[in-house]
Amino acid sequence: MAINLEQFAQEFSPECIQVCKVYDWTTNVVALTQDITFSFPADSLTNVTISQVNCSMSLLECTEDGPRRDIEVMVGDEVVTLQAVTLSKTIQVVLEVTGTNAAGTQVTVSSNPALITTSEEVILCAPEGTTVYCNSTQNAFNICRVGSFTQNTDGTITATILVRVCQSIVVTYEVILEVAAKLCQPRPRIVYDDECPVDVFPPQCPSVFPVM
C-alpha cells in the first residue's frame, strides 16, 4: 500500500540537532624516502630470479601526539591565534616481487608488511576541546615507488621506498544546534508492473513496394 504523504504535511519549525561542527579542514602531504628491509614467507624467494619489484602502502594510523601550542600567525591582514598540532603517522608498506623460479615458472610473492612511522606539525584552528581527525585521501596522488633494491642472503630484500600520502585533516567539536526544519517521512512505495510487449511492425516503404 502506497504511503500518502499529505497526512504528514507540516510547516518548518525549530528543531534541535546534535552534530559535529567543523572548526578547520585542510589537506597535507607526507612524502618520504626510506631504506626498508622486507621479510618474506619462509623459502618463498628460494631460487627465484627477480625481474620486477613494486610496492603498495596504506596509512594505518594518524593520531595527535603531544600537547598543542598556541601561535600567532598572519592570515591576510589579521593576526590570528591558531594551534600547532603534532600528528604521528604509521604507514604500512608491502613489497611485491615478480620473478622466475627454478622450474621456469613466473611467480609473484608479497612480503610481510613493514611499518614506517613519522610525525609532523600542522597549523590548525584547533582550540582546546576540539578533536583532530586525519585520514588519507583515496586518489592517484598517493604513490609507493621502489628505487634500488638488494636481495640479501637471508631471504630478505632491502629496498629504497618512496611514499607520498595526501591526508585530509579535520578539526571538529560536537555541538547542539537549533535549526528551522521539518521531520522526514518515508517516501511513497515505488510500484513497477511488468507489461507484455506489443508487436510493432517495421515502417513500410510505399514509394517502392507495393507497386501501385
Legacy VTK file of the C-alpha trace (Angstrom):
# vtk DataFile Version 3.0
C-alpha trace
ASCII
DATASET POLYDATA
POINTS 212 float
0.000 0.000 0.000
1.415 3.362 -1.046
2.042 6.000 1.630
0.086 9.224 1.395
2.495 11.966 2.436
-0.217 14.601 2.667
-1.111 13.331 6.124
2.440 14.187 7.275
2.422 17.745 5.861
3.857 20.275 8.291
5.477 23.686 8.349
9.091 24.310 9.213
9.581 24.580 12.968
12.512 24.892 15.375
14.317 21.579 15.869
17.394 20.723 17.969
20.044 18.526 16.337
23.378 17.225 17.622
26.134 17.455 15.010
29.890 17.818 14.645
30.821 21.412 13.915
33.875 21.708 11.659
36.410 24.209 13.036
39.036 23.591 10.360
39.627 21.378 7.341
42.773 21.173 5.281
44.988 18.744 3.391
48.605 17.857 3.978
51.182 15.746 2.173
53.635 13.295 3.703
56.459 12.445 1.310
59.497 10.492 2.448
62.170 8.134 1.194
63.430 5.340 3.417
65.508 2.162 3.134
63.480 -0.790 4.427
64.401 -4.455 4.817
61.417 -6.650 3.949
60.989 -10.223 5.170
59.080 -12.872 3.225
57.350 -16.176 3.998
59.915 -18.935 4.534
61.652 -20.116 1.332
59.284 -18.095 -0.869
62.203 -16.457 -2.707
64.463 -19.514 -2.852
65.897 -19.933 -6.397
63.727 -17.069 -7.676
65.329 -14.756 -10.235
63.737 -11.360 -9.631
62.625 -9.343 -12.655
60.365 -6.701 -11.114
59.707 -5.172 -7.704
56.708 -2.984 -6.808
55.193 -1.766 -3.558
51.852 -0.745 -2.105
51.122 1.293 1.003
48.304 2.414 3.266
48.001 4.908 6.109
47.249 2.680 9.084
47.085 5.329 11.777
47.228 9.102 12.125
46.940 10.360 15.694
47.624 13.536 17.623
50.866 13.347 19.571
51.775 15.724 22.381
50.221 18.990 23.580
49.055 21.727 21.203
50.836 25.067 21.123
49.103 28.405 20.620
50.831 30.506 17.968
50.028 33.818 16.315
50.048 33.906 12.509
49.135 36.480 9.903
46.060 35.495 7.870
45.590 38.203 5.278
45.902 41.459 7.213
44.806 39.971 10.543
46.763 38.381 13.377
45.039 35.115 14.347
45.743 32.741 17.235
45.931 29.184 15.941
47.311 25.906 17.236
50.392 23.918 16.219
49.345 20.248 16.317
51.787 17.334 16.063
50.415 14.359 14.120
52.069 10.945 14.273
51.554 8.682 11.251
52.072 4.942 10.758
52.311 3.811 7.136
52.224 0.146 6.119
54.256 -0.918 3.080
54.150 -4.262 1.271
56.760 -5.265 -1.330
55.565 -7.298 -4.320
58.255 -9.312 -6.123
57.824 -10.885 -9.548
60.361 -13.363 -10.903
61.052 -16.805 -12.317
61.618 -19.880 -10.151
63.886 -22.871 -10.818
61.180 -24.567 -12.909
60.955 -21.548 -15.212
57.542 -20.520 -13.905
56.758 -16.875 -13.259
55.791 -16.270 -9.632
54.706 -13.236 -7.611
55.477 -13.089 -3.908
54.308 -10.482 -1.396
56.425 -9.534 1.598
55.333 -9.350 5.186
54.075 -5.826 5.961
56.689 -3.293 7.060
55.871 -0.150 9.029
57.109 3.426 8.605
56.471 5.930 11.384
56.813 9.675 11.023
55.448 12.817 12.629
54.925 16.423 11.596
53.494 19.673 12.902
50.417 21.195 11.249
48.951 24.669 11.884
45.217 24.386 12.551
42.286 26.140 14.177
42.102 23.584 16.975
41.166 25.228 20.307
41.038 23.174 23.491
38.225 20.602 23.455
38.212 20.003 19.710
39.191 16.698 18.104
41.613 16.353 15.196
40.905 13.599 12.657
43.402 12.608 9.975
42.745 10.191 7.100
44.412 9.504 3.776
42.555 10.603 0.675
41.928 7.930 -1.933
43.268 9.205 -5.227
46.068 8.793 -7.736
48.193 11.320 -5.838
49.126 8.648 -3.277
52.072 6.629 -4.549
54.554 3.985 -3.463
57.652 3.523 -5.593
60.716 1.304 -5.351
64.143 2.711 -6.101
67.142 0.411 -5.871
66.865 -2.944 -4.090
69.193 -5.703 -2.915
68.331 -9.372 -2.447
70.034 -10.491 0.756
71.386 -13.962 1.501
68.977 -14.428 4.419
65.922 -14.301 2.136
65.102 -10.652 2.762
65.150 -7.717 0.362
66.387 -4.249 1.240
64.739 -1.599 -0.917
64.656 2.181 -1.130
60.990 3.119 -0.821
59.400 6.432 -1.782
55.916 7.016 -0.370
53.627 10.004 -0.785
50.339 10.243 1.087
47.775 13.034 0.859
45.843 13.454 4.092
42.528 15.072 4.896
42.756 16.751 8.321
39.512 17.830 10.007
39.018 19.566 13.366
35.571 19.017 14.937
33.573 19.589 18.108
30.149 18.138 18.901
27.505 20.837 19.291
23.715 21.083 19.649
22.074 23.439 17.161
18.598 24.842 16.759
17.570 24.833 13.111
14.396 25.511 11.156
13.370 22.144 9.791
10.621 19.624 9.401
10.798 15.929 10.161
11.481 13.484 7.340
8.974 10.786 6.494
9.229 7.663 4.344
8.751 8.228 0.630
5.882 6.505 -1.221
6.415 2.941 -2.378
7.518 2.628 -5.998
5.325 0.158 -7.891
6.719 -1.481 -11.015
4.374 -3.522 -13.203
5.773 -5.780 -15.904
3.831 -5.481 -19.156
3.849 -7.778 -22.149
5.493 -6.162 -25.165
3.286 -5.278 -28.116
4.490 -6.323 -31.566
5.488 -3.279 -33.587
5.860 -3.764 -37.313
8.770 -2.001 -39.053
7.829 1.017 -41.192
6.996 0.285 -44.814
8.324 1.952 -47.996
5.159 2.628 -50.004
7.050 4.517 -52.672
8.900 1.314 -53.502
6.564 -1.531 -52.568
3.852 -2.497 -53.170
3.797 -1.036 -56.649
0.531 0.781 -57.348
LINES 1 213
212 0 1 2 3 4 5 6 7 8 9 10 11 12 13 14 15 16 17 18 19 20 21 22 23 24 25 26 27 28 29 30 31 32 33 34 35 36 37 38 39 40 41 42 43 44 45 46 47 48 49 50 51 52 53 54 55 56 57 58 59 60 61 62 63 64 65 66 67 68 69 70 71 72 73 74 75 76 77 78 79 80 81 82 83 84 85 86 87 88 89 90 91 92 93 94 95 96 97 98 99 100 101 102 103 104 105 106 107 108 109 110 111 112 113 114 115 116 117 118 119 120 121 122 123 124 125 126 127 128 129 130 131 132 133 134 135 136 137 138 139 140 141 142 143 144 145 146 147 148 149 150 151 152 153 154 155 156 157 158 159 160 161 162 163 164 165 166 167 168 169 170 171 172 173 174 175 176 177 178 179 180 181 182 183 184 185 186 187 188 189 190 191 192 193 194 195 196 197 198 199 200 201 202 203 204 205 206 207 208 209 210 211
